[in-house]
Amino acid sequence: MLKLIIGNKNYSSWSMRAWVLLKQAGIPFEEVVVRFDAFDADSSFKKTVGTLTPTGKVPVLLDGDLHVWDTLAIAEYVAEKFPKKKLWPIDQTARARARSVCAEMHAGFTGLRSQCPMNIEASLADAGALIWRDQVAVRNDVARLVAMWQELLNSHGGPLLFGSFTVADAYFAPLCTRLKTYALPVPPAIAAYVEKVCALPGVKIWIDDAREEHDFLAFEEPYRLHR
């Protein structure tokens, strides 16, 4: 059976992408959580994950002796291993577009990701209002997100970005939780997509698990002193 190494569900957005992809697609796997105690070389987290991947980061997918790291590599490996799951769109043009938007997510949206770190359990509307007022990079990232999602939803008829569930929806699931945590303003159609993603069984399980962690990590909490 596949084994997926992840970090704290409340904070680890990259772990969420790979986990949701496997869970929502119905692919059996064993989950192993490595707690975010710290990220320096002497931390328990780095010592543990460093034995599995040279990057020392999660997620890591283990398939026997094979170790696959980085979410894009994991997505491609799983899509090849389970072709009947149709994790990428069947149509070649749509498939290329899905890969493009996932790559854009992988390398971009740095304003939104840095100013609004994933924190599923929290409700940070007040912080979100200040971020929205003061951080032009966040407003630009949300504008790009809205334009991208709206075009894909219109082109493929919804309810998800390419009609049915694909890697792209798993990839953007953490951004959906960020929009909710910080109550960032988006048009009704985009808010509906966010709610649809968060209601997917695989996403809902992750969200529920994150809320039940009860593991407050101060270095992951720029906007709160306690839970």
Helices and strands as residue ranges (DSSP letters): E 2-6, H 13-25, E 29-33, H 44-49, E 60-63, E 66-69, H 71-81, G 83-85, H 92-107, H 110-115, H 125-134, H 136-156, H 167-181, H 188-199, H 201-211, G 218-220
